[in-house]
Amino acid sequence: MDPNQQRSYHPARAIPSDQTTWLVTKLVLTSLSIVSCIIVLGISIALAVDPTVQSYIAVWTAPQAGAALLWSATDLVTSCAQRRKSNRRIIHPGAQVAVQLLLWLGFGAGLGLTVHILRFALAFSALDDPVAYPEYYAYYYGRSDNGDDFAYYSDAYVHSMEALVAFLAFLIIIHLLLFVRACAETARQHRAAKAAANIELREIRLSSKDKQERDAESNMEQLIS
Protein backbone atom coordinates (compact mmCIF):
# COMPACT_ATOMS: atom_id res chain seq x y z
CA MET A 1 0.00 0.00 0.00
CA ASP A 2 1.20 3.51 -0.80
CA PRO A 3 2.51 5.18 2.40
CA ASN A 4 0.63 8.39 1.51
CA GLN A 5 -2.61 6.47 1.21
CA GLN A 6 -1.88 4.68 4.47
CA ARG A 7 -1.40 7.98 6.29
CA SER A 8 -4.58 9.49 4.84
CA TYR A 9 -6.73 6.55 5.84
CA HIS A 10 -8.84 7.10 8.95
CA PRO A 11 -11.04 4.25 10.16
CA ALA A 12 -14.66 5.10 11.04
CA ARG A 13 -15.20 5.60 14.74
CA ALA A 14 -17.99 3.65 16.36
CA ILE A 15 -20.67 5.81 17.97
CA PRO A 16 -21.14 5.04 21.71
CA SER A 17 -24.47 3.50 22.72
CA ASP A 18 -25.57 6.59 24.69
CA GLN A 19 -24.77 8.77 21.70
CA THR A 20 -26.79 6.44 19.45
CA THR A 21 -29.76 6.66 21.83
CA TRP A 22 -29.58 10.44 21.88
CA LEU A 23 -29.21 10.58 18.10
CA VAL A 24 -32.48 8.65 17.68
CA THR A 25 -34.18 10.86 20.28
CA LYS A 26 -32.89 13.95 18.52
CA LEU A 27 -34.25 12.72 15.18
CA VAL A 28 -37.68 12.26 16.78
CA LEU A 29 -37.64 15.70 18.45
CA THR A 30 -36.44 17.40 15.28
CA SER A 31 -39.13 15.69 13.20
CA LEU A 32 -41.80 16.76 15.72
CA SER A 33 -40.45 20.30 15.54
CA ILE A 34 -40.76 20.32 11.74
CA VAL A 35 -44.35 19.06 11.85
CA SER A 36 -45.32 21.53 14.60
CA CYS A 37 -43.73 24.45 12.74
CA ILE A 38 -45.68 23.58 9.60
CA ILE A 39 -48.93 23.50 11.62
CA VAL A 40 -48.14 26.84 13.30
CA LEU A 41 -47.37 28.42 9.93
CA GLY A 42 -50.57 26.98 8.46
CA ILE A 43 -52.78 28.28 11.25
CA SER A 44 -51.11 31.70 11.32
CA ILE A 45 -51.35 32.18 7.57
CA ALA A 46 -54.96 30.95 7.52
CA LEU A 47 -55.95 33.50 10.18
CA ALA A 48 -54.06 36.24 8.32
CA VAL A 49 -55.68 35.64 4.92
CA ASP A 50 -59.20 35.07 6.26
CA PRO A 51 -61.12 38.21 5.19
CA THR A 52 -63.33 38.12 8.30
CA VAL A 53 -60.32 37.87 10.64
CA GLN A 54 -57.14 39.25 9.01
CA SER A 55 -55.22 38.44 12.17
CA TYR A 56 -51.74 39.90 12.70
CA ILE A 57 -50.64 36.98 14.88
CA ALA A 58 -48.45 35.75 12.03
CA VAL A 59 -46.18 38.75 12.69
CA TRP A 60 -44.74 37.07 15.80
CA THR A 61 -45.42 33.39 15.05
CA ALA A 62 -44.42 32.97 11.40
CA PRO A 63 -40.79 34.23 11.69
CA GLN A 64 -39.98 31.91 14.62
CA ALA A 65 -41.75 28.95 13.03
CA GLY A 66 -40.05 29.58 9.67
CA ALA A 67 -36.59 29.87 11.24
CA ALA A 68 -37.14 26.76 13.37
CA LEU A 69 -38.39 24.86 10.33
CA LEU A 70 -35.28 25.68 8.29
CA TRP A 71 -32.90 24.92 11.17
CA SER A 72 -34.65 21.67 12.11
CA ALA A 73 -34.67 20.50 8.50
CA THR A 74 -30.93 21.22 8.20
CA ASP A 75 -30.23 19.53 11.52
CA LEU A 76 -32.30 16.50 10.51
CA VAL A 77 -30.32 16.06 7.30
CA THR A 78 -26.96 16.31 9.07
CA SER A 79 -28.08 13.97 11.86
CA CYS A 80 -29.24 11.35 9.36
CA ALA A 81 -25.91 11.69 7.55
CA GLN A 82 -24.06 11.22 10.84
CA ARG A 83 -26.05 8.08 11.59
CA ARG A 84 -25.05 6.58 8.25
CA LYS A 85 -21.40 7.68 8.48
CA SER A 86 -20.10 7.88 12.02
CA ASN A 87 -17.08 10.02 11.05
CA ARG A 88 -19.14 12.68 9.27
CA ARG A 89 -19.05 16.16 10.79
CA ILE A 90 -22.26 17.54 12.30
CA ILE A 91 -23.40 20.99 13.37
CA HIS A 92 -21.13 22.30 16.14
CA PRO A 93 -22.76 22.08 19.62
CA GLY A 94 -21.91 25.74 20.23
CA ALA A 95 -24.01 26.75 17.24
CA GLN A 96 -26.78 24.49 18.49
CA VAL A 97 -26.72 26.24 21.87
CA ALA A 98 -27.04 29.71 20.34
CA VAL A 99 -29.77 28.82 17.83
CA GLN A 100 -31.84 26.65 20.18
CA LEU A 101 -31.70 29.39 22.83
CA LEU A 102 -33.01 31.97 20.37
CA LEU A 103 -35.71 29.60 19.13
CA TRP A 104 -37.25 28.64 22.45
CA LEU A 105 -37.06 32.22 23.73
CA GLY A 106 -38.73 33.43 20.52
CA PHE A 107 -41.47 30.83 20.85
CA GLY A 108 -41.90 31.85 24.47
CA ALA A 109 -42.46 35.48 23.50
CA GLY A 110 -44.87 34.43 20.75
CA LEU A 111 -46.74 32.19 23.18
CA GLY A 112 -47.13 35.01 25.69
CA LEU A 113 -48.59 37.39 23.10
CA THR A 114 -50.89 34.72 21.68
CA VAL A 115 -52.18 33.74 25.13
CA HIS A 116 -52.92 37.41 25.88
CA ILE A 117 -55.05 37.73 22.74
CA LEU A 118 -56.74 34.40 23.38
CA ARG A 119 -57.70 35.45 26.92
CA PHE A 120 -59.26 38.64 25.58
CA ALA A 121 -61.08 36.67 22.89
CA LEU A 122 -62.49 34.19 25.40
CA ALA A 123 -63.58 36.94 27.79
CA PHE A 124 -65.10 39.07 25.04
CA SER A 125 -66.92 36.25 23.25
CA ALA A 126 -68.31 34.89 26.54
CA LEU A 127 -70.04 38.17 27.39
CA ASP A 128 -71.75 38.71 24.04
CA ASP A 129 -73.04 42.01 25.43
CA PRO A 130 -72.81 45.26 23.44
CA VAL A 131 -72.88 47.26 26.67
CA ALA A 132 -69.76 45.58 28.08
CA TYR A 133 -67.36 46.90 25.43
CA PRO A 134 -69.32 49.47 23.41
CA GLU A 135 -66.19 50.82 21.72
CA TYR A 136 -65.25 47.34 20.44
CA TYR A 137 -68.62 45.69 19.91
CA ALA A 138 -69.41 47.41 16.63
CA TYR A 139 -66.09 46.24 15.22
CA TYR A 140 -66.05 42.67 16.50
CA TYR A 141 -69.74 42.00 15.99
CA GLY A 142 -71.68 43.35 13.04
CA ARG A 143 -72.33 42.83 9.35
CA SER A 144 -69.83 42.23 6.63
CA ASP A 145 -69.79 44.08 3.31
CA ASN A 146 -72.07 41.49 1.71
CA GLY A 147 -74.63 41.82 4.49
CA ASP A 148 -73.85 38.62 6.41
CA ASP A 149 -73.68 38.63 10.19
CA PHE A 150 -70.27 37.80 11.57
CA ALA A 151 -68.44 37.51 14.88
CA TYR A 152 -64.73 38.22 14.86
CA TYR A 153 -64.11 35.95 17.84
CA SER A 154 -66.01 33.01 16.43
CA ASP A 155 -65.69 29.45 17.68
CA ALA A 156 -63.41 28.60 14.74
CA TYR A 157 -61.14 31.54 15.62
CA VAL A 158 -60.96 30.57 19.30
CA HIS A 159 -60.26 26.92 18.47
CA SER A 160 -57.53 27.96 16.02
CA MET A 161 -55.96 30.15 18.68
CA GLU A 162 -56.11 27.34 21.24
CA ALA A 163 -54.39 25.00 18.79
CA LEU A 164 -51.78 27.67 18.10
CA VAL A 165 -51.08 28.07 21.83
CA ALA A 166 -50.76 24.30 22.26
CA PHE A 167 -48.26 23.88 19.41
CA LEU A 168 -46.23 26.92 20.48
CA ALA A 169 -45.95 25.45 23.98
CA PHE A 170 -44.96 22.10 22.45
CA LEU A 171 -42.25 23.80 20.38
CA ILE A 172 -40.89 25.52 23.49
CA ILE A 173 -40.53 22.13 25.21
CA ILE A 174 -38.84 20.57 22.16
CA HIS A 175 -36.29 23.31 21.63
CA LEU A 176 -35.65 23.71 25.35
CA LEU A 177 -34.73 20.00 25.49
CA LEU A 178 -32.49 20.41 22.45
CA PHE A 179 -30.90 23.48 24.05
CA VAL A 180 -30.12 21.64 27.30
CA ARG A 181 -28.62 18.71 25.40
CA ALA A 182 -26.54 21.09 23.24
CA CYS A 183 -25.17 22.70 26.42
CA ALA A 184 -24.20 19.26 27.74
CA GLU A 185 -22.57 18.35 24.40
CA THR A 186 -20.61 21.61 24.39
CA ALA A 187 -19.34 21.01 27.94
CA ARG A 188 -18.39 17.43 27.08
CA GLN A 189 -16.54 18.58 23.97
CA HIS A 190 -14.62 21.18 25.96
CA ARG A 191 -13.61 18.55 28.54
CA ALA A 192 -12.48 16.17 25.80
CA ALA A 193 -10.46 18.91 24.09
CA LYS A 194 -8.83 19.89 27.39
CA ALA A 195 -7.97 16.27 28.16
CA ALA A 196 -6.46 15.80 24.68
CA ALA A 197 -4.39 18.97 25.10
CA ASN A 198 -3.11 17.77 28.48
CA ILE A 199 -2.12 14.40 27.02
CA GLU A 200 -0.32 16.08 24.12
CA LEU A 201 1.50 18.42 26.51
CA ARG A 202 2.53 15.47 28.69
CA GLU A 203 3.88 13.62 25.65
CA ILE A 204 5.86 16.69 24.60
CA ARG A 205 7.38 16.97 28.06
CA LEU A 206 8.27 13.28 28.13
CA SER A 207 9.80 13.51 24.66
CA SER A 208 11.81 16.55 25.70
CA LYS A 209 12.98 14.78 28.86
CA ASP A 210 14.04 11.69 26.87
CA LYS A 211 15.95 13.87 24.45
CA GLN A 212 17.75 15.61 27.29
CA GLU A 213 18.69 12.24 28.83
CA ARG A 214 20.00 10.97 25.50
CA ASP A 215 22.04 14.13 25.02
CA ALA A 216 23.48 13.77 28.53
CA GLU A 217 24.43 10.13 27.86
CA SER A 218 26.04 11.10 24.58
CA ASN A 219 28.07 13.83 26.26
CA MET A 220 29.22 11.41 28.96
CA GLU A 221 30.33 8.89 26.33
CA GLN A 222 32.29 11.58 24.53
CA LEU A 223 33.99 12.62 27.78
CA ILE A 224 34.88 9.01 28.65
CA SER A 225 36.26 8.32 25.20
Contacts in CASP RR format, 6 or more apart in sequence:
PFRMAT RR
TARGET T0000
AUTHOR 0000-0000-0000
METHOD contacts of the structure
MODEL  1
MDPNQQRSYHPARAIPSDQTTWLVTKLVLTSLSIVSCIIVLGISIALAVD
PTVQSYIAVWTAPQAGAALLWSATDLVTSCAQRRKSNRRIIHPGAQVAVQ
LLLWLGFGAGLGLTVHILRFALAFSALDDPVAYPEYYAYYYGRSDNGDDF
AYYSDAYVHSMEALVAFLAFLIIIHLLLFVRACAETARQHRAAKAAANIE
LREIRLSSKDKQERDAESNMEQLIS
10 87 0 8 1.000
12 85 0 8 1.000
12 86 0 8 1.000
12 87 0 8 1.000
13 86 0 8 1.000
13 87 0 8 1.000
14 86 0 8 1.000
15 23 0 8 1.000
15 86 0 8 1.000
22 181 0 8 1.000
23 79 0 8 1.000
23 82 0 8 1.000
23 83 0 8 1.000
26 75 0 8 1.000
26 79 0 8 1.000
26 178 0 8 1.000
26 181 0 8 1.000
27 76 0 8 1.000
27 79 0 8 1.000
27 80 0 8 1.000
27 83 0 8 1.000
29 174 0 8 1.000
29 177 0 8 1.000
29 178 0 8 1.000
30 72 0 8 1.000
30 75 0 8 1.000
30 76 0 8 1.000
30 79 0 8 1.000
30 178 0 8 1.000
31 76 0 8 1.000
32 170 0 8 1.000
32 174 0 8 1.000
33 68 0 8 1.000
33 69 0 8 1.000
33 72 0 8 1.000
33 171 0 8 1.000
33 174 0 8 1.000
33 175 0 8 1.000
33 178 0 8 1.000
34 69 0 8 1.000
34 72 0 8 1.000
34 73 0 8 1.000
34 76 0 8 1.000
36 167 0 8 1.000
36 170 0 8 1.000
36 171 0 8 1.000
36 174 0 8 1.000
37 65 0 8 1.000
37 66 0 8 1.000
37 68 0 8 1.000
37 69 0 8 1.000
37 72 0 8 1.000
37 171 0 8 1.000
38 69 0 8 1.000
39 163 0 8 1.000
39 167 0 8 1.000
40 61 0 8 1.000
40 62 0 8 1.000
40 65 0 8 1.000
40 164 0 8 1.000
40 167 0 8 1.000
40 168 0 8 1.000
40 171 0 8 1.000
41 61 0 8 1.000
41 62 0 8 1.000
41 65 0 8 1.000
41 66 0 8 1.000
41 69 0 8 1.000
43 160 0 8 1.000
43 163 0 8 1.000
43 164 0 8 1.000
43 167 0 8 1.000
44 55 0 8 1.000
44 57 0 8 1.000
44 58 0 8 1.000
44 61 0 8 1.000
44 62 0 8 1.000
44 65 0 8 1.000
44 164 0 8 1.000
45 58 0 8 1.000
45 62 0 8 1.000
46 160 0 8 1.000
47 53 0 8 1.000
47 55 0 8 1.000
47 57 0 8 1.000
47 58 0 8 1.000
47 157 0 8 1.000
47 160 0 8 1.000
48 54 0 8 1.000
48 55 0 8 1.000
48 56 0 8 1.000
48 57 0 8 1.000
48 58 0 8 1.000
52 144 0 8 1.000
52 150 0 8 1.000
52 152 0 8 1.000
52 154 0 8 1.000
53 152 0 8 1.000
53 157 0 8 1.000
55 157 0 8 1.000
57 113 0 8 1.000
57 114 0 8 1.000
57 117 0 8 1.000
57 161 0 8 1.000
57 164 0 8 1.000
60 109 0 8 1.000
60 110 0 8 1.000
60 113 0 8 1.000
60 114 0 8 1.000
61 110 0 8 1.000
61 114 0 8 1.000
61 164 0 8 1.000
61 168 0 8 1.000
64 103 0 8 1.000
64 106 0 8 1.000
64 107 0 8 1.000
64 110 0 8 1.000
65 171 0 8 1.000
67 103 0 8 1.000
68 103 0 8 1.000
68 107 0 8 1.000
68 171 0 8 1.000
68 175 0 8 1.000
71 99 0 8 1.000
71 103 0 8 1.000
74 91 0 8 1.000
75 91 0 8 1.000
75 96 0 8 1.000
78 88 0 8 1.000
78 90 0 8 1.000
78 91 0 8 1.000
79 90 0 8 1.000
81 88 0 8 1.000
81 90 0 8 1.000
82 88 0 8 1.000
82 90 0 8 1.000
93 182 0 8 1.000
93 185 0 8 1.000
93 186 0 8 1.000
93 189 0 8 1.000
94 182 0 8 1.000
94 186 0 8 1.000
96 178 0 8 1.000
96 179 0 8 1.000
96 182 0 8 1.000
96 185 0 8 1.000
96 186 0 8 1.000
97 179 0 8 1.000
97 182 0 8 1.000
97 183 0 8 1.000
97 186 0 8 1.000
100 175 0 8 1.000
100 176 0 8 1.000
100 178 0 8 1.000
100 179 0 8 1.000
100 182 0 8 1.000
101 179 0 8 1.000
103 171 0 8 1.000
103 175 0 8 1.000
103 179 0 8 1.000
104 171 0 8 1.000
104 172 0 8 1.000
104 175 0 8 1.000
104 176 0 8 1.000
104 179 0 8 1.000
107 168 0 8 1.000
107 171 0 8 1.000
107 172 0 8 1.000
107 175 0 8 1.000
108 168 0 8 1.000
108 172 0 8 1.000
110 168 0 8 1.000
111 165 0 8 1.000
111 168 0 8 1.000
111 169 0 8 1.000
111 172 0 8 1.000
114 161 0 8 1.000
114 164 0 8 1.000
114 165 0 8 1.000
114 168 0 8 1.000
115 165 0 8 1.000
117 161 0 8 1.000
118 158 0 8 1.000
118 161 0 8 1.000
118 162 0 8 1.000
118 165 0 8 1.000
121 153 0 8 1.000
121 157 0 8 1.000
121 158 0 8 1.000
121 161 0 8 1.000
122 153 0 8 1.000
122 158 0 8 1.000
124 132 0 8 1.000
124 133 0 8 1.000
124 136 0 8 1.000
124 140 0 8 1.000
124 153 0 8 1.000
125 151 0 8 1.000
125 153 0 8 1.000
125 154 0 8 1.000
125 158 0 8 1.000
127 133 0 8 1.000
128 141 0 8 1.000
129 137 0 8 1.000
130 137 0 8 1.000
130 141 0 8 1.000
133 140 0 8 1.000
139 152 0 8 1.000
140 151 0 8 1.000
140 152 0 8 1.000
140 153 0 8 1.000
141 150 0 8 1.000
141 151 0 8 1.000
141 152 0 8 1.000
142 149 0 8 1.000
142 150 0 8 1.000
142 151 0 8 1.000
143 149 0 8 1.000
143 150 0 8 1.000
144 150 0 8 1.000
END
